[in-house]
Amino acid sequence: MHRHALALAFLAARLAAAEPTYDLIIAQGLVYDGSGGAPLRADVAVQGAAIAKIGDLGNASAARRIDAAGHAVAPGFIDLHAHIEPLQRMPDGESAVRQGVTLALGGPDGGGPWQMGEYLAKLDQLPLGLNVAFLTGHNAIRRTVMKLVDRAPTPAELATMESYVERAMQEGAFGLSTGLKYLPGTFAKTDEVIALARVAARHGGIYTSHLREEGVGLIPAVEEAIEIGRAAKIPVVLTHHKVIGQPSWGASVKTLALVDAARADGIDVMIDQYPYTASHTGIAVLLPSWALAGGADTFKTVLGKPDDRARLKREIVNAIMTDRGGGDISRIQFSRVAWKKDLEGRTLRDWCIERSLLPTPENGAELVIEAQRNGGASCIYHAIGEEDVERIMRHPQTMIASDGTLSRPGEAQPHPRCYGTFPRVLGVYVREKNVLSLEQAIHKMTQMPAQRLGLAERGRIAEGAAADIVVFDPATVRDQATFTAPHQYPVGIPYVIVNGKVTVEGGKLTAARAPRETRHVSRDVHLVVVQSTCHTLRNERRPAAEHLPRSGNQAMRQFGRRLIAFSTPALKRRLAQDSLKSETRCEQVKLARLWRRRRRPGFSKIPKLSF
């Protein structure tokens, strides 16, 4: 009997020793995997930077255990439109991370860095608080090549711009962004944008567009973006999609119908949106582009010509009444004014009264001219209708994105979206207004943007996926930032895990860091590997090798996309390395092995290839 008890004790000890020890277990939470499906009550184990196990892990051991009972456990939120230019002085990204954001896509509105490799190399040296990725910007590239001239590029200038897009894509950009409302993108014709988008498309990139107009000219602007997608054969995102100005409210019915029709025609169009009824941009958006072409000197010349100045004022008044101004100068709120800090947080109407002027659109236009002459300003424009916000949010192709700038308490008067976008959707539009279900909202914040970026390891809770996780309380999560008091962090998000590290604990930022800059893998790089793989398989006379493509044509690309999609996470990371070309042989062998095992579960999902 004694020997039997000893044997049982020995066996129990062996079993305990065999049980894996995890770095972290998030226990008893309601797990939303990002797919939009119903949640599952389960434990989630993290080992290193990956999710290792999902299930009942009550008997498993871990270096740390978080009690998530009563909380939702979701993939980290992916911000598909983020102004993260302040990263070098705010590397922790606290205003984003405390919202649950674990990956932010920078470089929107045409402003992304075109010297991508050098920029990403600098970020490698920073203790980042979240993962970051970037688009390359049309405005940045055009300004570098052509400055602020209002004309079409010469063939040589267009070729130079195309080469810059090519270089950025090879160095890790996820696609091309445009800001066709801003300088100098507003001077570009559609064919110029198509030419550059085709370069990004060749590398498997996406195209995001701040549309040429978002008010009276919104419908033609959406049609232009769709045409660019069709002609360049590139996935399109209508970024921060909205309807500006009361005369245009309700136009989202037409824009969403255009998206549906385009998708029915095979054009891959999606949307991202922030959940507010105000936009945020420079005061120059109220000025016509003709008055700004050539820069400050041209603007001074315009002001010196009575006829031009009168025309300028008329057009600013029109913008106040029908577009960004929302029909009332009290709807234009100053956010950042370097030359008059006491204006920050106040309105154009307040400034008129301070100057003993009647608060009329005409007097407001005069002060807009003065502000631009002094160097410009950033403003919040309360000119969006709530019905359009909700209608766009419900659309099945809409993702959530902040359009927010990394912010720090005490600096200027930012838009509250910088602190509150994602918790606002969860608190206001899910819990209070029932515009979305919780499953839908999480899907729009996680798996949808991850798939748009081609990031199979992120945006989902699954074994082997990246350990980017947010734990929040569905009953209390809420934004606190307002237009009058924006520097307020949200509540109801006690934990954020980025690449396996607890970056937010108890709702506060920790010192733990594991994020990195994420680089897009060019499709042309995929083709180098796939072509070598095909050659190897033919030489080895593998089954079906005679059906493999022999050149870099469309069939090759199709095969490459399917094969890479089923690669292992480790292989995908290797594919992203700069030294890939020197390691082609190693990678081709791995891909060949994947092809040999194509009958394993999962490979059966690949449609039959026919070349």
Disulfide bonds with the S-S distance in Angstrom:
none
